[in-house]
Amino acid sequence: MALMTSPEQVTTPSVTAALLPIMGVVFVAFLVIGVAMPVLPLHVHDGLGSVRSWSASLPAVSSPHR
C-alpha cells in the first residue's frame, strides 16, 4: 500500500507586496518636499532678505546680446 502525501505549497511574496513599502516611502517623501516648495521663494525673499533670485538673473548673465 503506497502512502500518498500532499505536496507542500511554498508561498513566495509577490513583487508588488515587496515593493509596496518602498513605493509608499518615496511617495510620502515627494509629498513632503512638494508641499514645502511653494513657500520657498517667500522664505528666500522675506527671511533671507534676498531681492532677486538667482533664476531671475540667469537670463541676463547667459544672454549673448548684452
CHARMM-style PDB file with segment names, atoms N, HN, CA, C and O in Angstrom:
ATOM      1  N   MET     1       0.848  -1.157   0.000  1.00  0.00      PROA
ATOM      2  CA  MET     1       0.000   0.000   0.000  1.00  0.00      PROA
ATOM      3  C   MET     1       0.901   1.230   0.000  1.00  0.00      PROA
ATOM      4  O   MET     1       1.768   1.377   0.861  1.00  0.00      PROA
ATOM      5  N   ALA     2       0.692   2.087  -0.952  1.00  0.00      PROA
ATOM      6  HN  ALA     2      -0.012   1.967  -1.651  1.00  0.00      PROA
ATOM      7  CA  ALA     2       1.503   3.285  -1.096  1.00  0.00      PROA
ATOM      8  C   ALA     2       0.888   4.409  -0.273  1.00  0.00      PROA
ATOM      9  O   ALA     2      -0.331   4.577  -0.224  1.00  0.00      PROA
ATOM     10  N   LEU     3       1.751   5.158   0.359  1.00  0.00      PROA
ATOM     11  HN  LEU     3       2.741   5.021   0.319  1.00  0.00      PROA
ATOM     12  CA  LEU     3       1.311   6.280   1.174  1.00  0.00      PROA
ATOM     13  C   LEU     3       1.322   7.534   0.320  1.00  0.00      PROA
ATOM     14  O   LEU     3       2.349   7.867  -0.270  1.00  0.00      PROA
ATOM     15  N   MET     4       0.208   8.230   0.244  1.00  0.00      PROA
ATOM     16  HN  MET     4      -0.627   7.960   0.723  1.00  0.00      PROA
ATOM     17  CA  MET     4       0.130   9.430  -0.598  1.00  0.00      PROA
ATOM     18  C   MET     4       0.271  10.659   0.302  1.00  0.00      PROA
ATOM     19  O   MET     4      -0.437  10.813   1.296  1.00  0.00      PROA
ATOM     20  N   THR     5       1.188  11.507  -0.074  1.00  0.00      PROA
ATOM     21  HN  THR     5       1.764  11.382  -0.882  1.00  0.00      PROA
ATOM     22  CA  THR     5       1.381  12.756   0.671  1.00  0.00      PROA
ATOM     23  C   THR     5       1.014  13.928  -0.223  1.00  0.00      PROA
ATOM     24  O   THR     5       1.211  13.887  -1.438  1.00  0.00      PROA
ATOM     25  N   SER     6       0.500  14.933   0.371  1.00  0.00      PROA
ATOM     26  HN  SER     6       0.340  14.967   1.358  1.00  0.00      PROA
ATOM     27  CA  SER     6       0.148  16.126  -0.404  1.00  0.00      PROA
ATOM     28  C   SER     6       1.390  16.997  -0.574  1.00  0.00      PROA
ATOM     29  O   SER     6       2.166  17.152   0.369  1.00  0.00      PROA
ATOM     30  N   PRO     7       1.587  17.556  -1.742  1.00  0.00      PROA
ATOM     31  CA  PRO     7       2.764  18.408  -1.947  1.00  0.00      PROA
ATOM     32  C   PRO     7       2.639  19.689  -1.130  1.00  0.00      PROA
ATOM     33  O   PRO     7       1.560  20.274  -1.029  1.00  0.00      PROA
ATOM     34  N   GLU     8       3.737  20.108  -0.560  1.00  0.00      PROA
ATOM     35  HN  GLU     8       4.613  19.633  -0.642  1.00  0.00      PROA
ATOM     36  CA  GLU     8       3.736  21.342   0.222  1.00  0.00      PROA
ATOM     37  C   GLU     8       3.674  22.534  -0.720  1.00  0.00      PROA
ATOM     38  O   GLU     8       4.360  22.587  -1.741  1.00  0.00      PROA
ATOM     39  N   GLN     9       2.862  23.451  -0.358  1.00  0.00      PROA
ATOM     40  HN  GLN     9       2.305  23.408   0.471  1.00  0.00      PROA
ATOM     41  CA  GLN     9       2.749  24.659  -1.162  1.00  0.00      PROA
ATOM     42  C   GLN     9       3.643  25.724  -0.557  1.00  0.00      PROA
ATOM     43  O   GLN     9       3.464  26.136   0.589  1.00  0.00      PROA
ATOM     44  N   VAL    10       4.601  26.155  -1.347  1.00  0.00      PROA
ATOM     45  HN  VAL    10       4.746  25.820  -2.277  1.00  0.00      PROA
ATOM     46  CA  VAL    10       5.517  27.193  -0.894  1.00  0.00      PROA
ATOM     47  C   VAL    10       5.009  28.517  -1.439  1.00  0.00      PROA
ATOM     48  O   VAL    10       4.877  28.702  -2.649  1.00  0.00      PROA
ATOM     49  N   THR    11       4.732  29.419  -0.537  1.00  0.00      PROA
ATOM     50  HN  THR    11       4.839  29.269   0.445  1.00  0.00      PROA
ATOM     51  CA  THR    11       4.248  30.726  -0.977  1.00  0.00      PROA
ATOM     52  C   THR    11       5.412  31.702  -0.996  1.00  0.00      PROA
ATOM     53  O   THR    11       6.145  31.841  -0.016  1.00  0.00      PROA
ATOM     54  N   THR    12       5.565  32.364  -2.109  1.00  0.00      PROA
ATOM     55  HN  THR    12       4.969  32.251  -2.905  1.00  0.00      PROA
ATOM     56  CA  THR    12       6.595  33.392  -2.231  1.00  0.00      PROA
ATOM     57  C   THR    12       5.908  34.748  -2.287  1.00  0.00      PROA
ATOM     58  O   THR    12       4.848  34.881  -2.898  1.00  0.00      PROA
ATOM     59  N   PRO    13       6.492  35.737  -1.665  1.00  0.00      PROA
ATOM     60  CA  PRO    13       5.868  37.058  -1.713  1.00  0.00      PROA
ATOM     61  C   PRO    13       5.929  37.624  -3.140  1.00  0.00      PROA
ATOM     62  O   PRO    13       6.917  37.448  -3.853  1.00  0.00      PROA
ATOM     63  N   SER    14       4.882  38.286  -3.523  1.00  0.00      PROA
ATOM     64  HN  SER    14       4.079  38.429  -2.944  1.00  0.00      PROA
ATOM     65  CA  SER    14       4.845  38.846  -4.868  1.00  0.00      PROA
ATOM     66  C   SER    14       5.732  40.089  -4.939  1.00  0.00      PROA
ATOM     67  O   SER    14       6.098  40.677  -3.922  1.00  0.00      PROA
ATOM     68  N   VAL    15       6.053  40.454  -6.136  1.00  0.00      PROA
ATOM     69  HN  VAL    15       5.755  39.975  -6.962  1.00  0.00      PROA
ATOM     70  CA  VAL    15       6.903  41.626  -6.349  1.00  0.00      PROA
ATOM     71  C   VAL    15       6.184  42.885  -5.870  1.00  0.00      PROA
ATOM     72  O   VAL    15       6.807  43.780  -5.299  1.00  0.00      PROA
ATOM     73  N   THR    16       4.902  42.952  -6.099  1.00  0.00      PROA
ATOM     74  HN  THR    16       4.396  42.225  -6.563  1.00  0.00      PROA
ATOM     75  CA  THR    16       4.127  44.118  -5.669  1.00  0.00      PROA
ATOM     76  C   THR    16       4.139  44.261  -4.155  1.00  0.00      PROA
ATOM     77  O   THR    16       4.281  45.368  -3.635  1.00  0.00      PROA
ATOM     78  N   ALA    17       3.993  43.168  -3.457  1.00  0.00      PROA
ATOM     79  HN  ALA    17       3.877  42.269  -3.879  1.00  0.00      PROA
ATOM     80  CA  ALA    17       3.995  43.223  -1.995  1.00  0.00      PROA
ATOM     81  C   ALA    17       5.372  43.607  -1.467  1.00  0.00      PROA
ATOM     82  O   ALA    17       5.475  44.240  -0.416  1.00  0.00      PROA
ATOM     83  N   ALA    18       6.429  43.233  -2.181  1.00  0.00      PROA
ATOM     84  HN  ALA    18       6.345  42.719  -3.035  1.00  0.00      PROA
ATOM     85  CA  ALA    18       7.776  43.583  -1.741  1.00  0.00      PROA
ATOM     86  C   ALA    18       8.088  45.054  -2.009  1.00  0.00      PROA
ATOM     87  O   ALA    18       8.799  45.689  -1.231  1.00  0.00      PROA
ATOM     88  N   LEU    19       7.558  45.595  -3.105  1.00  0.00      PROA
ATOM     89  HN  LEU    19       6.980  45.079  -3.737  1.00  0.00      PROA
ATOM     90  CA  LEU    19       7.863  46.984  -3.471  1.00  0.00      PROA
ATOM     91  C   LEU    19       6.915  48.002  -2.847  1.00  0.00      PROA
ATOM     92  O   LEU    19       7.222  49.194  -2.827  1.00  0.00      PROA
ATOM     93  N   LEU    20       5.788  47.561  -2.347  1.00  0.00      PROA
ATOM     94  HN  LEU    20       5.539  46.592  -2.364  1.00  0.00      PROA
ATOM     95  CA  LEU    20       4.793  48.488  -1.814  1.00  0.00      PROA
ATOM     96  C   LEU    20       5.320  49.374  -0.683  1.00  0.00      PROA
ATOM     97  O   LEU    20       5.051  50.574  -0.714  1.00  0.00      PROA
ATOM     98  N   PRO    21       6.049  48.866   0.310  1.00  0.00      PROA
ATOM     99  CA  PRO    21       6.568  49.765   1.352  1.00  0.00      PROA
ATOM    100  C   PRO    21       7.561  50.802   0.812  1.00  0.00      PROA
ATOM    101  O   PRO    21       7.564  51.952   1.252  1.00  0.00      PROA
ATOM    102  N   ILE    22       8.390  50.393  -0.130  1.00  0.00      PROA
ATOM    103  HN  ILE    22       8.387  49.459  -0.487  1.00  0.00      PROA
ATOM    104  CA  ILE    22       9.354  51.338  -0.710  1.00  0.00      PROA
ATOM    105  C   ILE    22       8.628  52.422  -1.490  1.00  0.00      PROA
ATOM    106  O   ILE    22       8.975  53.599  -1.401  1.00  0.00      PROA
ATOM    107  N   MET    23       7.618  52.020  -2.256  1.00  0.00      PROA
ATOM    108  HN  MET    23       7.336  51.063  -2.328  1.00  0.00      PROA
ATOM    109  CA  MET    23       6.844  52.992  -3.020  1.00  0.00      PROA
ATOM    110  C   MET    23       6.111  53.965  -2.098  1.00  0.00      PROA
ATOM    111  O   MET    23       5.985  55.147  -2.416  1.00  0.00      PROA
ATOM    112  N   GLY    24       5.632  53.474  -0.965  1.00  0.00      PROA
ATOM    113  HN  GLY    24       5.734  52.514  -0.706  1.00  0.00      PROA
ATOM    114  CA  GLY    24       4.958  54.344  -0.006  1.00  0.00      PROA
ATOM    115  C   GLY    24       5.893  55.376   0.594  1.00  0.00      PROA
ATOM    116  O   GLY    24       5.521  56.538   0.758  1.00  0.00      PROA
ATOM    117  N   VAL    25       7.107  54.955   0.923  1.00  0.00      PROA
ATOM    118  HN  VAL    25       7.409  54.011   0.790  1.00  0.00      PROA
ATOM    119  CA  VAL    25       8.085  55.896   1.493  1.00  0.00      PROA
ATOM    120  C   VAL    25       8.473  56.955   0.467  1.00  0.00      PROA
ATOM    121  O   VAL    25       8.576  58.135   0.802  1.00  0.00      PROA
ATOM    122  N   VAL    26       8.687  56.546  -0.766  1.00  0.00      PROA
ATOM    123  HN  VAL    26       8.604  55.588  -1.038  1.00  0.00      PROA
ATOM    124  CA  VAL    26       9.046  57.503  -1.825  1.00  0.00      PROA
ATOM    125  C   VAL    26       7.894  58.480  -2.072  1.00  0.00      PROA
ATOM    126  O   VAL    26       8.131  59.673  -2.261  1.00  0.00      PROA
ATOM    127  N   PHE    27       6.664  57.996  -2.072  1.00  0.00      PROA
ATOM    128  HN  PHE    27       6.472  57.027  -1.918  1.00  0.00      PROA
ATOM    129  CA  PHE    27       5.514  58.873  -2.266  1.00  0.00      PROA
ATOM    130  C   PHE    27       5.402  59.910  -1.156  1.00  0.00      PROA
ATOM    131  O   PHE    27       5.169  61.089  -1.426  1.00  0.00      PROA
ATOM    132  N   VAL    28       5.567  59.480   0.078  1.00  0.00      PROA
ATOM    133  HN  VAL    28       5.756  58.523   0.296  1.00  0.00      PROA
ATOM    134  CA  VAL    28       5.481  60.417   1.208  1.00  0.00      PROA
ATOM    135  C   VAL    28       6.626  61.431   1.140  1.00  0.00      PROA
ATOM    136  O   VAL    28       6.423  62.605   1.452  1.00  0.00      PROA
ATOM    137  N   ALA    29       7.819  61.000   0.739  1.00  0.00      PROA
ATOM    138  HN  ALA    29       7.984  60.047   0.485  1.00  0.00      PROA
ATOM    139  CA  ALA    29       8.943  61.926   0.626  1.00  0.00      PROA
ATOM    140  C   ALA    29       8.674  62.984  -0.448  1.00  0.00      PROA
ATOM    141  O   ALA    29       8.930  64.167  -0.227  1.00  0.00      PROA
ATOM    142  N   PHE    30       8.160  62.566  -1.608  1.00  0.00      PROA
ATOM    143  HN  PHE    30       7.953  61.604  -1.788  1.00  0.00      PROA
ATOM    144  CA  PHE    30       7.820  63.533  -2.653  1.00  0.00      PROA
ATOM    145  C   PHE    30       6.713  64.470  -2.185  1.00  0.00      PROA
ATOM    146  O   PHE    30       6.735  65.657  -2.508  1.00  0.00      PROA
ATOM    147  N   LEU    31       5.764  63.963  -1.443  1.00  0.00      PROA
ATOM    148  HN  LEU    31       5.747  62.998  -1.181  1.00  0.00      PROA
ATOM    149  CA  LEU    31       4.664  64.784  -0.947  1.00  0.00      PROA
ATOM    150  C   LEU    31       5.174  65.845   0.026  1.00  0.00      PROA
ATOM    151  O   LEU    31       4.767  67.004  -0.056  1.00  0.00      PROA
ATOM    152  N   VAL    32       6.049  65.464   0.935  1.00  0.00      PROA
ATOM    153  HN  VAL    32       6.379  64.522   1.002  1.00  0.00      PROA
ATOM    154  CA  VAL    32       6.592  66.414   1.916  1.00  0.00      PROA
ATOM    155  C   VAL    32       7.419  67.495   1.217  1.00  0.00      PROA
ATOM    156  O   VAL    32       7.306  68.674   1.551  1.00  0.00      PROA
ATOM    157  N   ILE    33       8.243  67.101   0.257  1.00  0.00      PROA
ATOM    158  HN  ILE    33       8.335  66.142  -0.014  1.00  0.00      PROA
ATOM    159  CA  ILE    33       9.056  68.070  -0.469  1.00  0.00      PROA
ATOM    160  C   ILE    33       8.167  68.969  -1.322  1.00  0.00      PROA
ATOM    161  O   ILE    33       8.402  70.175  -1.398  1.00  0.00      PROA
ATOM    162  N   GLY    34       7.157  68.401  -1.961  1.00  0.00      PROA
ATOM    163  HN  GLY    34       6.966  67.421  -1.899  1.00  0.00      PROA
ATOM    164  CA  GLY    34       6.261  69.184  -2.810  1.00  0.00      PROA
ATOM    165  C   GLY    34       5.434  70.187  -2.038  1.00  0.00      PROA
ATOM    166  O   GLY    34       5.120  71.255  -2.563  1.00  0.00      PROA
ATOM    167  N   VAL    35       5.075  69.876  -0.812  1.00  0.00      PROA
ATOM    168  HN  VAL    35       5.330  69.009  -0.385  1.00  0.00      PROA
ATOM    169  CA  VAL    35       4.301  70.816  -0.002  1.00  0.00      PROA
ATOM    170  C   VAL    35       5.165  72.006   0.413  1.00  0.00      PROA
ATOM    171  O   VAL    35       4.663  73.125   0.521  1.00  0.00      PROA
ATOM    172  N   ALA    36       6.446  71.776   0.642  1.00  0.00      PROA
ATOM    173  HN  ALA    36       6.853  70.867   0.554  1.00  0.00      PROA
ATOM    174  CA  ALA    36       7.329  72.848   1.094  1.00  0.00      PROA
ATOM    175  C   ALA    36       7.806  73.756  -0.045  1.00  0.00      PROA
ATOM    176  O   ALA    36       8.225  74.883   0.220  1.00  0.00      PROA
ATOM    177  N   MET    37       7.756  73.314  -1.273  1.00  0.00      PROA
ATOM    178  HN  MET    37       7.415  72.399  -1.488  1.00  0.00      PROA
ATOM    179  CA  MET    37       8.319  74.095  -2.379  1.00  0.00      PROA
ATOM    180  C   MET    37       7.613  75.420  -2.648  1.00  0.00      PROA
ATOM    181  O   MET    37       8.307  76.390  -2.955  1.00  0.00      PROA
ATOM    182  N   PRO    38       6.290  75.538  -2.558  1.00  0.00      PROA
ATOM    183  CA  PRO    38       5.666  76.830  -2.845  1.00  0.00      PROA
ATOM    184  C   PRO    38       6.054  77.943  -1.873  1.00  0.00      PROA
ATOM    185  O   PRO    38       6.005  79.113  -2.251  1.00  0.00      PROA
ATOM    186  N   VAL    39       6.432  77.628  -0.654  1.00  0.00      PROA
ATOM    187  HN  VAL    39       6.472  76.678  -0.347  1.00  0.00      PROA
ATOM    188  CA  VAL    39       6.782  78.672   0.301  1.00  0.00      PROA
ATOM    189  C   VAL    39       8.270  79.011   0.269  1.00  0.00      PROA
ATOM    190  O   VAL    39       8.699  79.929   0.968  1.00  0.00      PROA
ATOM    191  N   LEU    40       9.056  78.304  -0.514  1.00  0.00      PROA
ATOM    192  HN  LEU    40       8.707  77.558  -1.082  1.00  0.00      PROA
ATOM    193  CA  LEU    40      10.488  78.556  -0.575  1.00  0.00      PROA
ATOM    194  C   LEU    40      10.827  79.953  -1.095  1.00  0.00      PROA
ATOM    195  O   LEU    40      11.692  80.597  -0.501  1.00  0.00      PROA
ATOM    196  N   PRO    41      10.205  80.471  -2.164  1.00  0.00      PROA
ATOM    197  CA  PRO    41      10.517  81.844  -2.584  1.00  0.00      PROA
ATOM    198  C   PRO    41      10.185  82.893  -1.521  1.00  0.00      PROA
ATOM    199  O   PRO    41      10.895  83.891  -1.394  1.00  0.00      PROA
ATOM    200  N   LEU    42       9.119  82.676  -0.763  1.00  0.00      PROA
ATOM    201  HN  LEU    42       8.543  81.865  -0.866  1.00  0.00      PROA
ATOM    202  CA  LEU    42       8.793  83.620   0.311  1.00  0.00      PROA
ATOM    203  C   LEU    42       9.860  83.603   1.399  1.00  0.00      PROA
ATOM    204  O   LEU    42      10.216  84.652   1.936  1.00  0.00      PROA
ATOM    205  N   HSD    43      10.367  82.432   1.725  1.00  0.00      PROA
ATOM    206  HN  HSD    43      10.078  81.579   1.289  1.00  0.00      PROA
ATOM    207  CA  HSD    43      11.417  82.331   2.734  1.00  0.00      PROA
ATOM    208  C   HSD    43      12.697  83.009   2.250  1.00  0.00      PROA
ATOM    209  O   HSD    43      13.368  83.693   3.022  1.00  0.00      PROA
ATOM    210  N   VAL    44      13.031  82.822   0.990  1.00  0.00      PROA
ATOM    211  HN  VAL    44      12.486  82.266   0.363  1.00  0.00      PROA
ATOM    212  CA  VAL    44      14.251  83.436   0.455  1.00  0.00      PROA
ATOM    213  C   VAL    44      14.103  84.948   0.422  1.00  0.00      PROA
ATOM    214  O   VAL    44      15.038  85.669   0.770  1.00  0.00      PROA
ATOM    215  N   HSD    45      12.936  85.441   0.006  1.00  0.00      PROA
ATOM    216  HN  HSD    45      12.176  84.856  -0.277  1.00  0.00      PROA
ATOM    217  CA  HSD    45      12.739  86.890  -0.103  1.00  0.00      PROA
ATOM    218  C   HSD    45      12.595  87.556   1.261  1.00  0.00      PROA
ATOM    219  O   HSD    45      13.270  88.545   1.546  1.00  0.00      PROA
ATOM    220  N   ASP    46      11.729  87.022   2.092  1.00  0.00      PROA
ATOM    221  HN  ASP    46      11.181  86.218   1.860  1.00  0.00      PROA
ATOM    222  CA  ASP    46      11.449  87.657   3.383  1.00  0.00      PROA
ATOM    223  C   ASP    46      12.460  87.261   4.457  1.00  0.00      PROA
ATOM    224  O   ASP    46      12.993  88.123   5.156  1.00  0.00      PROA
ATOM    225  N   GLY    47      12.720  85.990   4.589  1.00  0.00      PROA
ATOM    226  HN  GLY    47      12.288  85.289   4.022  1.00  0.00      PROA
ATOM    227  CA  GLY    47      13.573  85.509   5.666  1.00  0.00      PROA
ATOM    228  C   GLY    47      15.046  85.805   5.450  1.00  0.00      PROA
ATOM    229  O   GLY    47      15.742  86.215   6.378  1.00  0.00      PROA
ATOM    230  N   LEU    48      15.523  85.599   4.229  1.00  0.00      PROA
ATOM    231  HN  LEU    48      14.957  85.265   3.475  1.00  0.00      PROA
ATOM    232  CA  LEU    48      16.943  85.792   3.964  1.00  0.00      PROA
ATOM    233  C   LEU    48      17.267  87.192   3.447  1.00  0.00      PROA
ATOM    234  O   LEU    48      18.434  87.583   3.413  1.00  0.00      PROA
ATOM    235  N   GLY    49      16.247  87.951   3.044  1.00  0.00      PROA
ATOM    236  HN  GLY    49      15.299  87.634   3.072  1.00  0.00      PROA
ATOM    237  CA  GLY    49      16.457  89.324   2.609  1.00  0.00      PROA
ATOM    238  C   GLY    49      16.970  89.448   1.192  1.00  0.00      PROA
ATOM    239  O   GLY    49      17.484  90.503   0.819  1.00  0.00      PROA
ATOM    240  N   SER    50      16.848  88.423   0.405  1.00  0.00      PROA
ATOM    241  HN  SER    50      16.431  87.566   0.707  1.00  0.00      PROA
ATOM    242  CA  SER    50      17.306  88.481  -0.976  1.00  0.00      PROA
ATOM    243  C   SER    50      16.240  89.146  -1.832  1.00  0.00      PROA
ATOM    244  O   SER    50      15.058  88.812  -1.741  1.00  0.00      PROA
ATOM    245  N   VAL    51      16.669  90.098  -2.669  1.00  0.00      PROA
ATOM    246  HN  VAL    51      17.629  90.369  -2.743  1.00  0.00      PROA
ATOM    247  CA  VAL    51      15.725  90.823  -3.504  1.00  0.00      PROA
ATOM    248  C   VAL    51      15.492  90.068  -4.807  1.00  0.00      PROA
ATOM    249  O   VAL    51      14.348  89.871  -5.217  1.00  0.00      PROA
ATOM    250  N   ARG    52      16.576  89.644  -5.461  1.00  0.00      PROA
ATOM    251  HN  ARG    52      17.505  89.803  -5.129  1.00  0.00      PROA
ATOM    252  CA  ARG    52      16.457  88.917  -6.716  1.00  0.00      PROA
ATOM    253  C   ARG    52      16.859  87.471  -6.482  1.00  0.00      PROA
ATOM    254  O   ARG    52      17.795  87.186  -5.734  1.00  0.00      PROA
ATOM    255  N   SER    53      16.162  86.588  -7.112  1.00  0.00      PROA
ATOM    256  HN  SER    53      15.402  86.819  -7.719  1.00  0.00      PROA
ATOM    257  CA  SER    53      16.565  85.193  -7.023  1.00  0.00      PROA
ATOM    258  C   SER    53      17.583  84.907  -8.113  1.00  0.00      PROA
ATOM    259  O   SER    53      17.687  85.666  -9.076  1.00  0.00      PROA
ATOM    260  N   TRP    54      18.323  83.839  -7.976  1.00  0.00      PROA
ATOM    261  HN  TRP    54      18.238  83.223  -7.194  1.00  0.00      PROA
ATOM    262  CA  TRP    54      19.339  83.505  -8.964  1.00  0.00      PROA
ATOM    263  C   TRP    54      18.711  83.148 -10.298  1.00  0.00      PROA
ATOM    264  O   TRP    54      19.340  83.335 -11.340  1.00  0.00      PROA
ATOM    265  N   SER    55      17.485  82.636 -10.292  1.00  0.00      PROA
ATOM    266  HN  SER    55      16.974  82.484  -9.446  1.00  0.00      PROA
ATOM    267  CA  SER    55      16.852  82.275 -11.558  1.00  0.00      PROA
ATOM    268  C   SER    55      16.409  83.508 -12.333  1.00  0.00      PROA
ATOM    269  O   SER    55      16.311  83.461 -13.559  1.00  0.00      PROA
ATOM    270  N   ALA    56      16.139  84.620 -11.635  1.00  0.00      PROA
ATOM    271  HN  ALA    56      16.219  84.659 -10.639  1.00  0.00      PROA
ATOM    272  CA  ALA    56      15.751  85.838 -12.337  1.00  0.00      PROA
ATOM    273  C   ALA    56      16.949  86.495 -12.996  1.00  0.00      PROA
ATOM    274  O   ALA    56      16.792  87.158 -14.021  1.00  0.00      PROA
ATOM    275  N   SER    57      18.138  86.332 -12.441  1.00  0.00      PROA
ATOM    276  HN  SER    57      18.265  85.793 -11.608  1.00  0.00      PROA
ATOM    277  CA  SER    57      19.317  86.952 -13.019  1.00  0.00      PROA
ATOM    278  C   SER    57      20.021  86.059 -14.025  1.00  0.00      PROA
ATOM    279  O   SER    57      20.919  86.518 -14.731  1.00  0.00      PROA
ATOM    280  N   LEU    58      19.635  84.803 -14.105  1.00  0.00      PROA
ATOM    281  HN  LEU    58      18.906  84.430 -13.532  1.00  0.00      PROA
ATOM    282  CA  LEU    58      20.297  83.873 -15.008  1.00  0.00      PROA
ATOM    283  C   LEU    58      20.153  84.246 -16.480  1.00  0.00      PROA
ATOM    284  O   LEU    58      21.152  84.170 -17.195  1.00  0.00      PROA
ATOM    285  N   PRO    59      18.974  84.648 -16.992  1.00  0.00      PROA
ATOM    286  CA  PRO    59      18.902  85.009 -18.413  1.00  0.00      PROA
ATOM    287  C   PRO    59      19.758  86.227 -18.763  1.00  0.00      PROA
ATOM    288  O   PRO    59      20.267  86.309 -19.881  1.00  0.00      PROA
ATOM    289  N   ALA    60      19.927  87.159 -17.852  1.00  0.00      PROA
ATOM    290  HN  ALA    60      19.514  87.092 -16.944  1.00  0.00      PROA
ATOM    291  CA  ALA    60      20.769  88.325 -18.139  1.00  0.00      PROA
ATOM    292  C   ALA    60      22.233  87.958 -18.237  1.00  0.00      PROA
ATOM    293  O   ALA    60      22.967  88.552 -19.027  1.00  0.00      PROA
ATOM    294  N   VAL    61      22.668  86.998 -17.456  1.00  0.00      PROA
ATOM    295  HN  VAL    61      22.072  86.516 -16.814  1.00  0.00      PROA
ATOM    296  CA  VAL    61      24.064  86.588 -17.481  1.00  0.00      PROA
ATOM    297  C   VAL    61      24.371  85.738 -18.702  1.00  0.00      PROA
ATOM    298  O   VAL    61      25.446  85.862 -19.289  1.00  0.00      PROA
ATOM    299  N   SER    62      23.447  84.882 -19.088  1.00  0.00      PROA
ATOM    300  HN  SER    62      22.574  84.781 -18.611  1.00  0.00      PROA
ATOM    301  CA  SER    62      23.701  83.953 -20.188  1.00  0.00      PROA
ATOM    302  C   SER    62      23.294  84.494 -21.543  1.00  0.00      PROA
ATOM    303  O   SER    62      23.467  83.804 -22.548  1.00  0.00      PROA
ATOM    304  N   SER    63      22.756  85.709 -21.608  1.00  0.00      PROA
ATOM    305  HN  SER    63      22.615  86.269 -20.792  1.00  0.00      PROA
ATOM    306  CA  SER    63      22.316  86.273 -22.872  1.00  0.00      PROA
ATOM    307  C   SER    63      23.504  86.721 -23.701  1.00  0.00      PROA
ATOM    308  O   SER    63      24.393  87.390 -23.173  1.00  0.00      PROA
ATOM    309  N   PRO    64      23.550  86.371 -25.002  1.00  0.00      PROA
ATOM    310  CA  PRO    64      24.668  86.802 -25.832  1.00  0.00      PROA
ATOM    311  C   PRO    64      24.556  88.266 -26.242  1.00  0.00      PROA
ATOM    312  O   PRO    64      25.555  88.854 -26.656  1.00  0.00      PROA
ATOM    313  N   HSD    65      23.372  88.876 -26.141  1.00  0.00      PROA
ATOM    314  HN  HSD    65      22.560  88.398 -25.805  1.00  0.00      PROA
ATOM    315  CA  HSD    65      23.173  90.268 -26.536  1.00  0.00      PROA
ATOM    316  C   HSD    65      23.156  91.172 -25.319  1.00  0.00      PROA
ATOM    317  O   HSD    65      22.088  91.568 -24.853  1.00  0.00      PROA
ATOM    318  N   ARG    66      24.320  91.498 -24.805  1.00  0.00      PROA
ATOM    319  HN  ARG    66      25.187  91.177 -25.184  1.00  0.00      PROA
ATOM    320  CA  ARG    66      24.355  92.373 -23.631  1.00  0.00      PROA
ATOM    321  C   ARG    66      24.430  93.786 -24.034  1.00  0.00      PROA
ATOM    322  OT1 ARG    66      24.469  94.671 -23.179  1.00  0.00      PROA
TER     323      ARG     66
END
